[in-house]
């Protein structure tokens, strides 16, 4: 395929050679074909050096690239992308390399987009929901996303992630941990607790502590967005707490969990970077690590929606 802006095709270049060999002067051939004399001389020079092969298109890539990303850096970027399943902004904070460089290397390596892979396993997804419509509240506390994520409890000594899959370590009958999460729409500041259930009283007590924590960060919660679980929709304790704290209640559209997308997205990050990030040897060990991970998430972890800055940066701004 010829270059998009090339003035001559292979046929025209052969015509240049044929006419010059027939005795036409290079200047005349240039006028006939609407090109410069330098172009005629160039193709004649290539034809004499290489024959007809010299008339074919050549790559525009330079012979030397002094600032080309090294093979070692390229390998480090690909390895980090494979390990963390993260985008250029997060990888830039991890590797100390410009996000633009990381994006180019990932694209050149032909790696799939993050939206096309499972964040935990890296496997390609066969289908996905996607929307280009995005929203963000204008001030901290304007909307708090609340949700509950169920996690299977870990048996003492570790589960199948430590010992492999077998009947002895599957942990049947151990029950669930209920991770209650609250994330501010504007800043992405997150608060979470591991609780024994998701009953109305438990949810109400969680909201009380979450609101107090956000107040300590200088954020006053105005509204809370949840799914349509009965604990949120009709629970007397939940309604009473919202009334006492002056928090408006909002609910997602039925059958559309992505309406509460920021909480759902945080749940996925919670799983990949905390809950399943390593082989825990006990349930208490995993639970104890949550506070440390939350502090890292809020104060140090780069966030792609915040231009690579941690959530706490929104409060500083």
N, C-alpha and C positions, 0 to 999 in steps of 0.2 A: 504494500500500500504506500502510495506517495505521501510525502509530508503535506500537511493541510495547506501551508502557505507557499509551497514550491511553485516557481514560475514555469518550470519545465517538467515534463513527464519523461519516462524512459524512451518513448517514441521520439520526442523532440530532441533528446540528447543524441540518439542515433542519427537523426536528421542533421544535427550540427556536424557530427563527424563525417557523414557522407558528403555534405556540401563542401566542407573544407578540403576533404580529400579530392573532390571533383575540381578543385581549383579556385573556388570562391574565397575571397579575402575574409578574414574573421570579422572585420567591421561590417561588411555587407551581410554576412550571415546573421550577425547580431540585429541589424535593422529588419531583416526579413522575419525573424522570429520574435521580435519585440523584447530582446534581452540586452544586457550590456556586453561589451567586448570581453570584459573580465570573465563573464560567465562562459563565453565560448572558449576562451583560453583554458579555463578550469577543466571543462569536460574533455577537451582535447588532451590536456596533460594527463588526466586520469585514464583516458582510453589508451594512450601510448604506454602508460606504466602497467595497466592491469587488463587491457582488452575490454571486452563488453562487460565483464564483471565490475569494472570501474565506473560504469554508468548507472549502477544500481544505487538506491537510496542508502545512506549511511546513518547510523545512530547519531543523534545530536549530543550524546553524552560526552562530556569533556574527557580528555585522555588522563588528566590528573585531577584529583579532588583532595586537596590538602586538608580540608575541614570535614571530610567524610567521617561519619560515625564509625568508630573502630569495631572490629568484630567482637572484641571482648564486651564492649558496651552494649552492642546489639544483643549478644547472648544474655547479658544480665537483664535487659529489658524484657526479652521474651520469657525468661525464667520467672521474673517477678510477675508478669501478666498471668502466666500459667499457675503460679502459686497463689496469688491473691485475688485473681479474677476481678481486678479493679481497673478503672479508667486512667487516662493520662494524668489527670490532676492528682489523684491519690498516689499513683506510682511516682510522680515527680517529688512528692514529699518524702516518699520512702527511699528513693534512689539518689535524690539530689541532682536530678537531670531535668532539663527544661521539658515541660509538658508537650510543647510542639515537637520536639525531637522524639519523644516517646510515641506520640501519635503517628508520626511518619514511619517509625520503625515497625510499629504494630501493623499498620496498613501494608507496608512493604512485605512483611512476613506472611500476609494473607490470613491473619488470625481473625476469627469471627467477632462480630460486635457483641458487647456484653448483653444486649437485649436478646441475643439469639442463643445464649448458653445458660445452663443451670449454674448459679453462683457457687453452689457447694461442690459440685462434681466437675464442672467445666464441660459437661456433655451438651451437645447441640439440642435445642428444643425444636420440636416439629411445628409448633404453632405458638402464637403469643398474641396477647392483646396489645394494642399500641394506639396512642393518641398523642398528637402534637399540642393538644390544649393543656396548658399549665397555668397554675394560679399560685399566688403567694400573698398572704395578708400583709398589710402595710406596716404594722407595728407589733412588737412583742406582746404576747398575751391575748391578742385579739381572738385567736382560735387555738384551742388545745385539742389535739387528736389523742383519743384514748382507745386502747384495745387490749385484748388478752391473748397471749400466745401459750398454748399447751405444749409442754415438753415432757417426754417420758422420763421417769426418775431413774437414776443410775444405781445399780446394785453395788454394794461394798466390794472393793477389789477391781471395779471397772466392768464395763459392759462389752458388747461385741466390738466396739471400736478399739478396745485394748487387746482382747483375746481372740477376735475373729467371731464369725457367726457360728453359734452352736446353741443347743437347747439349754445348756447349763448357765449361760450368761445372757440369755435374752431378757431377763428381768421381768417376766410375766407376773402380773399381780402387784407390782410395786406402786402402780398408780401414776399420777401426773403431778408435775409442778405447773402452777399457773403464773406466768410472768405477766404482770400488769404493767403496761407501758403508757407513758404520756409524753407527747412531743409537741413542742411549740411550732406553729406553722411558719412564723416569720424567721425565728432564729435557728430552728432545728435543735434547740436544747432539749435533752431527753432525760426523763426520770423513769425508773423502773424498779419493781420489787418482785421477788419470788414469794408467792402466797399459796396457801393450801387449797383454795377453791376460788370460784368466781360468783359466789352468792352476793345478793344485794348488799348486805352489811359489809362484806369484805370489799366490794367495789367502792362503797361510800367512804369507808375508812381510808382506802387508797387515795381517793380524790382529795380528801382532807389533807393528807400528808403531802401529796403532790403539789397542791395549791400553796401549802406553806413553804415547800422547797423552792418553788418558782418565786414566791414573794421574797425569799432570802436572796434570790439572784436579781432582784429589782424588777420582776415581771409580775404584773397583776393579771390573773386569768379572767377574761371576760365571757368567753363562751367555750363550751366543750362539745366536740363532735364524736359520736359513738355509732356503733352498729345498732340494730334493732332488737338486741337481746332483752328479755323481760326485765333483767336487773336494771337496765338503763331506761327502758321505755316506761315501766310501771312500778319499779321498785320504790317503796315509800322512803327508805333510808337514803337512796340516791337522790330522789327529788328533794328531800329535806336538806341535804348537804348543799345542793346547788342553790336552793332558795336562801339558805343561811349565808352562803359566801357570795351571793349576788351573781352567780354564774348562769348564763343562758344555756339551754340545752338544744342541741342540734343532732339530727340523725341522718344517716346515709340513706340513699334511695334503696328500697328493698331489692335484693338480688344484684347489687352493684357494689361489691366490696372495695373497688378501686376509688370510690368516692372518698373513702378514708385512706387514700393512697400513701400519705406520709407515714402513718402508723404502720401500714402493711409493709412499706419499704424498709422502715426501721426494724420491723420484726425479722426481715430477711437478713439484714446486716447483723442483728443480734445473734441469729443462728450461726451464720458463717464465721463471725469473728469472735464469738464468745462461747455459745452453747456447744457447737461442734468443731471449735477451732483446734481442740487437742483431745487426747484420750484421757478423760477424767477418771480417777480411781474411786471416787465416791460422789454422792449427790451433794454432800455438804461442801466438798472442795469446789465443785462448779458454782454453787450458790455464793460462796465466799468471794469468788473471783469477779462477781458481777459489779460490785461497787468500783473496783479498780478499773475495770473496762469502761464503765460509764464515765468516769473521770477523764480517761484518755479520749473517749469519743467526744466529750463536750469541750475539752480544752486543747487537745493536740491533734486529733485525727483530722486530716484534710477532708473536706466535703465538696463533692463535685457541684452541687447546687449553689455553693457559696464561693465559687471561683477558687477552690482549693484551700479555703480558710476553714478553721474549726468553728463550730457553732458559737462559742463564746465571743468570737470576733464581732458578731452582730450586736452584742450588747456594748462592746467597747466603742463601736461606731456610733 
